[in-house]
Amino acid sequence: MIMMPAIRKIYARDPDEQHRASSTLELLFDLVYVIAVAAAASGLHHRLLEHDFSGFLTFIVAFFILWNAWTSFTWFASEYDPNDWYYRLSVMLQMFGSLMIAANINQFFEQGLTWIGVTGYAIMRLASCSQWWRVYQHVEGHQQVAGRSIIGLLTLQSIWIIWLFLPTSIQMPALLLFIAAELLMPVWARVAQSNNWHPKHIAERYGLLTIIVLGEGVLGVSNSIQYFLVNSDAATSTMILLGSSLVALVFSLWWLYFTIPFDIILDKERRRYDLFLFGYGHFFVFASLAALGSALNLVTDARADTMTHSISEIYAMNLLMIMLLTFLMILTLLRALMCRKSSHNSLAIIIAAIIIGISGLAVYQGLPITYGIWLSVLAPISMTWYFSQDNKKWQNKI
């Protein structure tokens, strides 16, 4: 008779644990969201090609769906993560549910949320509830957060299943109401216990997802280079100049984000509301970055569209600069709210906004979009310099 190994007792992770890094299981889980983020960005790109700006709202809702699923897994893994056979099988089910959500994101812009996405969420949440039940049974002092999490997850999932059968006319208003409930549930669940997460581990996890989202920008650069490679009419110099400008922009955004030491800020200035400020604030960071990746693809479309001229360089540049400014403003605001020692926030974003405005105006006046993008790279570079100066001052005082 084959005996299954026993399910061992689960323990809360030490929030001060040294050398805490993302596990290979977490990295495997993240691969699902490479697909999901690409699907959301691609849907927005196609809407922008059609000059349909309502696609932004659809994109925000789609991105919330995939971000919310990733967040639920990430925070639990930072707090507990027993890494036994039962937990690994549970994560496997969560990955399968996430893949169903990613499949729904592919069709979200045409059909909206369907039974595929709702079923994916149900699978994820049932697996998550089984882990919260272990916490409820084994972790002293965590019964309230575990019990509320189970009740909240099961209630929300029941509501989403009911939503599938609502009349089409009220599905969208109900969807926005349910999203608000999704945001409030973790706040309610963690009233009594909200400080068990590991600050450096959480910062690393969010940094890794930032890189995944930046991958949309890398994909946009790759699409641009590929187009010019297969188009014999395009000059090699055009490919090199445009491709390098897009790479420089993506690279400067990566540099800027990781200039902000979120791990140190979370560790040294740890406050109860950081869990929600950092976690929820990053939704807008991720969404704006993914939207910027869609705009990068428009740059290639503008250069390639020599027949119909439906996508002009001015149109592509304006959208790219709007997305760039949005990301920079959100990141600056998040930095200002989280780090009480930060300064130069207003000056940095004002200078960046001026540079972005000049870049867009230059293209409007006839400058090729390639040079306009090169000019806009100075915006994140200038912010990186200011933020680095701040870091040197306050980190030396720690």
C-alpha positions, 0 to 999 in steps of 0.5 A: 500500500502506497502511503502519501507523505504527511502534510507537515505543519505550516509556519509563518515566515520570519519577516526579518529572515536573512538572504530571502530571495524568490524561489524557483517555484515563484519564478516558474509561476511568473512565466504565466504572467509573461503570457497574460501581460503580452495579451493585455498589451497586444489587445490595447495595441490593436485598439490604438491602431483603430484610434479607439481610445475606449480600449484604455478602459478595457485594458485597465480592467483586463490588467487588473484581472491578471494583476489581482491574481498574481498579487494574491499568490505573491503576498501569501508566498512572502508570508508563509511558503512551506515549500512542501509537496502539498504547497507545490501541488497547490501552486500547480493548480494556481498556475493552471488557473492563471493560464485560464485567466491568461487565455481569457485576456487574449479574448477580453477585448472582443468578448470581455470576461467569460466563463474561462477567466471566472473558472480560472479564478475559481481554481486559483482561489480554491487552491489558495483557500486550502493554504489559508486553511492550513494557516488557520489550523497551524499558525497561532495568532493568524486565525483571524486573517486566515478565516477572513481570507477564506470567507472573502475569497469564497464570497468574491468567487461566488459573486463572480459566478453570479456575475456571468448570469447577469443581464448584459446591460448591468454587467459593466457597472457590476464589474466595477463594483466587484473590482472595488470589493476585490480591493477592499477584501484584503484590507478587511482580512488583514486588519489584525495581522498585516506585518508578516510579509518580508520587505526585501522579498516583496520588493524583489517580487515586484521588481521581477514583475516590473522586468516582465512588464518591461519585456513588452517594451523589448518585444516592441523593439524586436518587432521594429527591428524585424520589420526593417530586416524583412523590408528591403526598402528600409535603410539599415541606418533607419533600423539602427537609429530607431531600434537603438532609440527604443532600446535606450528608452526601455533601458532608461526606464529599467534604470530609473525604477531600480534606482529607487531602493524599495527594499530598503524603504520597506525595511527601514520605514516599515508601516502598516499601510505600506502593504497596500500603498506599495502593493496597490500603487504598483498596479498603476506602475505596471499598467502604465509600463504595459501601455507604454509597450503597446505605444512602442509597437505603434512607432513601428506601425507609423514607420511601416504604414507608408500606404494608408497613413492611418498611423502617423508619426505624430500620433504614435509619438503623442501616445508614447509620450503620454504613456511615458509621462504617466509612468514617470508621474506614478513612479514619482508619486509612489516614491514620494509617498513611501519614502519620507526622506525623499526630495527633488520629486517635484523638480525631477518630474517637472524637468522630465515633463518639459523634456517630454513636451519638447520631444513631442513638439519637435516631432509635431514640427517635423523632426523624425520620430527616431530623434524625438524618442532619443530626446525623450530618453533624457527625461528618465535619465534626468530623474535617475540622476536626481533620485540617485543624489537623494539616495546618497544623502539619506542612505548614508544616514541609516 
